[in-house]
Amino acid sequence: MIDPVILEHFRTMKERDELDAILPEILTGMGLEVLSRPTIGVRQYGADISAVGKDEDGQRKLFLLSVKRGDLSRTEWNGDSDQALRPSLDEIRDAYIRSVAPEHKKLPVVIIAVVGGIVPEKVLPLVNGYMEEKEKESPRFEYRLWTGDSLTKRVLEGALREEIFSFERRALLRKTAALVEEPEMALRQYACLIDGVFADDDLAPVERVRIMLIANWIVFSWGRDAGNLHVPYDASEQLALRAWPLLYPIIEHDRTRKLEASHVYYAVFTQYLDIWNAFISEKVLPHADTLHALSFSVGSVEPVDINLAMFDLVGKIALGGLIHLWLSPTGPQFPIMVCRTAPRAERIATALAEMPASNPTLKAPMLDRHSSELGLALLLLCCFEETRERAAYWNREAAQALMIAVSMPGHGPRLPSIDPNYEALLRDDKALTDEELKDATAASTLLPVYGLCAWILGDTQLLGELAEFQEKHLTRCNAQTWVPNAGCDDKLWQGNQRTGSAFQDLEIGADGSKLLKTLRLECAENTAWNALSAIRLEHWPLVAMACRRSRLPVPPQLWMKLAEDVL
């Protein structure tokens, strides 16, 4: 069954975003050295991808690929469009071949027409006739046609060959793809798959990541066809995090293999963004300002279910916005106020800022761990002048919901639970005794978020209310946040919630200065932060991603640049 699973994957791929992305990994799996990859906005004269290496006959050759998605119609073969395949093949011979590197100019050339799907019988004679005629004109050039069947065969003989992708692993991939409409079950299968592949010490780290990269594309295509992208998103996020500790030592220290590892991790991150765009940009953000639209899509009437699902969605949206902020041409080293230099991130922030008004459940987190998702969202909104006012509104509403829930349990918003078990979320706050209320408010990671965000946004009234509330109602509450420690680097990328340290006993202070002073001192003295691999190598969004995945509060180090702008 694995062949149809992979074949359907190639047939449904989009050329630029997906098929172009996976082909370099297939070529590498064949033992070829990839010379160039698809580049948006750069004229490529027919050749989307080039590679060099030994062919099946043992001779070293130059391989030039022109790529088309889906099935090949007569128009797509030789129509008026700039994207027609035959003119692209002509351009390779007429223009591209003149610009190859000197060391490759005398090599035999293999020009490959890649079609993700099939070539219909009425078109196949035209393609074969063209290739035979061109080969007669010059014996140096050899033409080949790769269809979805050919690509499937090469995947199974290369990156997913039997000796490294066993029957058991193929079965797990099949089950993951088949169960995409049942996310919980599918992700259990996927967890077994990625655990097995990444634990295989017989494979080089780059090869392990490449295998999962291809597996994720397959899961994505099946999820898209089923109209459910929860599993592909989760898989891509897992891979982005778990591939990091495998590859960053090579990227940082191994000069001979640095480029290959960098290309593979770039492909992993690009895959994450492609899936994020298909899921969040296309399916979610267009409905961000429609009253109750996203809440209704949760498919439950239980307020707890809606609240949990909506904050999970908020975290994913905010993370994508922060990544696009980082990827902008003047992307900051850490989140700061930006002005018109990150339009994509700003559009995401603008849509996110609409959600609390259109989905009122977001004004009152029901789980204390929502400090992670809410923190990421407020962090993004604080970076743009246009969304700061709505960030202040959201922060104020959520903070007031906490104060009402604690001071009048059962007569207002639900008290944010420090116990993540679902049963605890269904409790009746009215029935809480004084001792039970003290236990329920024994700790809070939300309170420092509200205080820090109020400081950054200049909400002095809220700061005063929070300070008074903490002194009056939460004297026994351990207000805390999360910070990295010396032993958390590799654990952080594995989704381990028991990593890093709790930075405890935080006090807001009358004007917020006490909280800020304490956090600034911790940031100055915490040497583990700069020692994190993602910080050393300037990939700070990975820390945000790990916090979202493990439901850890956003560390104060990511807030400090914004806080310093206030001083």
N, C-alpha and C positions, 0 to 999 in steps of 0.2 A: 504493500500500500504506500510505501514511502515515495515511489516514483510519481504517482499522481499528486501527492501532497506537494512535492517540489515543483512539478510541472505546472500545476495551477498557480503556484507562487510566481513563476516567471511570466506566465500569461497575463497576470493582472498587475505587474509592476509598472510604475511610471518611469519613463526613460530617465529624466534628469535626476530625480530625487532618489531612485531606488536601483534601477537596473545598472546605471552607470556606477553606482556606489558599490555594488556587489561584484561586478566583473573584475576589478583589480584583485580582489581576494581569491577569485577563482583562478586567475592567471598565476598568482603567487603559489596557490596550491598545486599548480601544474609544474612548478619549478622555474617559472619565468621571472625575470626582473622587470617590474613595471617602471617605465620611464616617464610617462606623463598620464595624468588623470584628468577627467572632465573639469573644465573651468568655466563658470558662468561669466558671460560678458566678454569672453576672449574668442576671437575667430579661430576655429580649429581646422579649417580646410579639410573637412570630411572625417578626420581621424579623431574620434572621441578619446581613445585610449591607445597608448603605444607600449610595447614591451619587447624585450630581447631575451633570447635563450635558445636552448636546444629543442629542436622539433622531435617528433616521434622517430624520425629517421636518423637522429643523432647529430644533425647538422645545425649549426648556429644560424638563427634567422631573426629578422626584424618583423614583429607582428603589429599590424595597424588595424584597429577595430572601429567600425562605424555602427552605431547602435540605434535600433528602433524598438519601441515598446509594442506589446500586443501582437496581433496577427498582421500580416503584410498584405494590404490591398493593392490593386493595380495603381490607384492614385498615389499611394504611399511609396510605391516602387519608383514611379517615374511621372509624377504629376507636376503641377505648377508651383507647389509649395517649396520653400527653401529647405524644408526638412525631408524632402523626398530622398530615398536611399540611393538610387542610381546616380544622381548628380553628386552626392557626397562621395561615392566611390570614385567617380571621375576626378573630383577635386584632390583626392589623395595622390593620384598619379600625376596630375597636372601641376599641383602646387605644394602639397605637404611634403612630398618626398624630397623636394629641393632643399628643405630646411632641416633635415635630420643631421645629427652630429657627425663629424668627419669619420669617427671610428665605426659608424654604422652604414656609411654610404655604399660600401661594396658588398654588404650582406644581402643574401636573397630575401625578398620581401613577401610576406604572407598578408594579404588583405582579407579581412574577415568581416562579412556582413552579419551582424548579430540581430536576430529577431526574437523578441521575448516569447511570442506565441508560435503560430504555424504559418507556413507559406501555402496558400490555397493552390489546388491543382491548376487553376486557370492562370496563376501568376508564376508558378514554379518554372515552366519552360522559358519564360522571359528572363528569369534570374539566371538559370543554368546556361542559357544561350549567351547571355552577356558575359558571364565569367569565362566560358570556353573561348569566346572570341578574343577577350582581353589577354588570356594566357597565350594564345597563338601570336599575338602582336609582340610580346616580349617574354622570353622564357625566364627572365629574372623574377617576374611577378607570378605569384600563385594565389588563387582566389578560393575562399571557403565560405560556406554558409552554415551559421550556427542558429538553430531554432531552439524553442523551449525544450524539445527532446534532447538536443545536443548539450544544452547547458545542464540539464538534469544529469545526463551521463557524466559530464565532466565534474560536477559537484560530487557525485557518488564515487568517482575514481580519484578525486583529488582531496579537497578539504574534508569531505565526509566519507572517505574511503573506509572499508570494512575494518581494517586493522586499528584505526583510531576512533571510529564512530561505530561502535558495536551494535549488534541487533538490539540489545537492551536500551542503548541510548537512542536509537532510531524509534523504538517503541515509545519512549518517553516524549520524543518530539512529536510523534503522531498524536499521542494523547493530549499533549498541550494544545496542538492546533485544533484538534477535534472538539475540545472542551472550552473553546474561547468564550462561549456564551454562559459558562459556569465558572466564573473567575476563581473562586476559592479552590475548586477541584483542579482547574488547569494550572494554577500557580503552585500547587503541591507537586504536580508532575514536573513543572519547570524547575522548581527548587532542587529536585533530585537530579535533573539533567545538568544544571550548572554546577552543582556540588561535585558530581562525578567527573565532569570534564576538567574543572579547575583543580581537582585533587590528583589528576593524572600526571605524575612526575615524569612519565616517559615522553611527554610532549613538551616542547619548548613553550615558554609563557606566551609568546606571540601567536603560536599555533593554537593554543587553547582559546585565546580570545577570538581569533579568526573563526574558529568553529562555532562559537556561540554567536558571533556576529551574523553568520549565515543563518543559523538556527532562528535568530530573532527576526530576520527578514521574512522567513517562512511563516512564523507565528503572526507577524504583522499583516501579511497579505490575507491570511485566513481570518484574522480578526476584522479587517476592513470589510471583507466580503460578508461577514456575519453581522456587521454593523455594531460591533462591540470592541472597543479599543482599550478596555481596562487592562486586559492581560498583556497585550503588546506594550502598553505604557509601563506597566510594572516591570516587565522583563527588561525593557531598555534602560530603566533607571537602575535596576539591579546590576546590569552589565556595566554601565558607566561607573558605578562605584566599585564593584568587585574587580574589574579589570585594572583599576588604578594601581593597587599594590603589586600586581604582577608586572606592570609595565614601567612604572615611574623609576625603579632602580636602573632599568636599562636606559631610559631616556636621560637620566641624570648622570650616569657613570660610564656607560658602555659606548664608546665612540663608534665602534664598528657596527653596532646594531641599533644605534639611536634613531636613525632615520626611519628604519622599518617599524620600530615600535611606535614612533610618533605618528606615522601614517595610519597604523592600525587603531591607535587611540583616537585620532582625529575621525576615523570612520565610525568608531563607536559613538562619539559625541554627536556627530552629524546624524547618525541613525536616531539617537534620542530626540534631537530637535525635529527631525522629519515626523516622527511619531507624535511628538508633542503638538506640532502644527496640525496634523491630521485630526487629532483628538480635541485639543483645546481651541486652537485658532478657528477651525472649521465648524466644530460641533457645539462649542460652549460659549465662546466670547460673543457671537452674534446675538445671544439671548441674555446677556448679562444685565441689560437695563429693562427687561420685560418682567413685570410684576409676577412673582411666584413661578416663573417658567422653569427655572433650574431646580427649585425646590420640588415642584410637581414631578419633574423627570426622575426623581429618586425612586418613585414607585412605591411609596409607603405613606400611610397616614399617621404613623407613630412619630411624634415630635423628636424623640431621641434619634431615630434613624435618619431623619431629615437633617438634624443638626450635625451629626457625625459625618454624613456624606458631604454636606456642603462645606464644612471646614476642610475635609480632605481635598475637595476640589479647589478651594481657595489656596491651599498650600501648593498644589500643582501649578496653578496659574501664576502665583507669585514667583515660584522658582523659575519658570520659563521667562518671566519678565526680568528677573535678576541676571539670568544667563545672557539674555539679549543686551542688557545694560553692559555687561562685561565684554561682549563681543562687538560693541559699537566701536567705530573708528577711534574715538578718544576714550575708550573704555577705561574706567577708573580701576586702580589697584584694589580699592574697597568701595562700597557704596557711598556716594557723596551726592550733593546737589548738582544736577546737570542741567544745562540749558540748551535745548534744541539740538543736541549732539547724539541723541539716542532715540530717534523717532519710533522705531519698532517697540522698544521697551516702554516708551511713553504711551503708545497706543494701548499696550497691554495694561499698563497701570490705570489708564483712563477707564477702560472697561471694568477692571477689577473694582475701581472706586465706586462704580454704580451698584455693585452687588448688595451691600448692606441695606440700601433703601428698597431694592426690589425683592430681597430675600431677608425679611426681618429676623429670621432665626439666627443670622450671623451677628446680630447685636448682642447675643447672650451665649457665650460658649458654655456648653454643658460638661465639658471635660477640662480639667486643669491642663492636661497635655496639649490642649489647643493653643497654648502659648507658642508652640512651634509654628503652626500654620498662620496664626494671627500675627506673630512676630515677623514672619517672612513677608506677609502682605503689607503691614505697616512700614516695614523697612523699605520696600519698593515704593510705596506711595510717598514716603518722605523725601525721595530723591527728585521729585518733580514739583515745581511751584504750582502747576495746574491741579495737582491732586492732593496737595497738603491740607487744604481746608476740609476735604472729605475724609482725609486720614484722621484729622482732629475730631471730626464728628463721630467716626467709627470708634476711635479710641475712647471718647467720652461716653458714648452709649454703652460700650462693653464694660467700662469701669463702673459706671453707675449701676449696671445690671448686677455686678458682683456685690456692690455695697448694699443694694436692696435685698439681694438673696441672703446675705449674711445677717443683716439687721432685722429682716422680717421673713424668716424662712417659711416657705409654703404660701406666701401671699404676693408673690411676684415671680421674677425669673427663677429658673431652677438653679440651685447651688452647684457651681462647677465641681465635679467629683474628682477627688485625688485618686480614687480607685477606678482603674480603667475597665474593670469587669462590667459587662453589659447589665447584669442584675443590679449592681450598685447604682447605675444610672436611672433605674426605674423606681428608686425608692421614693417615698412620700416625705418631702421636706417638712410638712406640717407636723409629722409625728416625731420629729427629732427632739430628744431631751437636750438639756444644756450640755451634758457631758458628750452626747453624740454629736452635737454641733461643734464642740471643741475638737473632737476627733476628725470631723469632716473638714475642718479648717486648720488642721495641724500644719499644713504646708501650702504654699502657693507659688507657682512660677508665673502666673498671670499678673500678679500685682506689680512686680518689677518692670514688666513690659509696659503696663499702663503708665507707670511713673516715668520711665525713660522716654517713652514716646511723647508724653505730655511736656517734658523738658525740651525735647528737640523742636516741638511745634509751638513752644511758647504759651502753653495753656496753663497759666499760673493759677487760675481758679480751680482747675481739676487737681493740680498738684497740692493745693491747700486742702481740698476735700479728701484726697487720698491719705495725706499725712495725718489728718485728724481722725479719719476712719481707722487707719492702722493702729493709732495710739489708743483708740477707744474700744474697738471690737476685735482686733487681731494681735493683741499683745503676746499671745502664745502661738501665733502662726509663724512658721519658719519661711519667710519670703526668700526665695532663692532663684538662682539661674544656673546655667551649665557653662563650664569652662574646660578646655582640654588639659590633660596632664601628660607626664612624660611617657606613659605607657599606652597611649590611646591611638597612636597613628594608624597602624594596620587594623586594629579592632573597629575603628570608626567606619571604615569602608565596608565592613561585613554586616552592618545593620545591628551591631551589638549595642543594646541600650545601657548595658553596665560598663560603660567606658567613660573616661574623663572624670571630672569631679563636680560635686555640687558646691557652688559658692553661696554660702548660707548667711542667714540673719541680716538680711538687707533692710535698711530703713529708708523711707522716702525722704523724710525731713520736710520742714515747713515749705520750702520753695524748691524742693527737689535736689538742692545742692549736695545734701548728705549722700543721697544715692549716687549721684554722678561722681562725687569725690571718691567714694568707695570703689566704684567700677573702674575709674581711671587708674587708681592705684593698683588694682588687680591686673589690668591690662599692661601696666608698666612693669610689673614684677613677674608676670607669667611668661617664663621662657619657653614653655611647651608650645605656645601659639606659633611663634616664628619657626619652631622646629618641625611643625607639621609639613609633610611633603607637599600638600596642595598649596600651602602658603609659600613655601620656598620656591615652588615652580610657578607661582602666580596663577593658580587655578582655584581661587577662593570660592567660586560657586559650588565646588564639590563639597565644601564644608556645609553650605546651606542645604545641598541635596541630602547629605548624610543626616543632618538634623531633621529634615522633613521625614525621611524614611524611618528614623529611629524615634521620632516624636521627642526630640530634645529641644530645649529652648535655644533660640538663636544666641550664640555667644556674644558677650558685650564688645568684643574686638570688632565685630562687623558693624556695630552701631557707632563706634567712637569717632569716625570721620564726620558723621552727621552731627554728633553732639558737639564736636569741637567748632563746627561752623557757627554755633550759637554763642560761643564764648567771645 
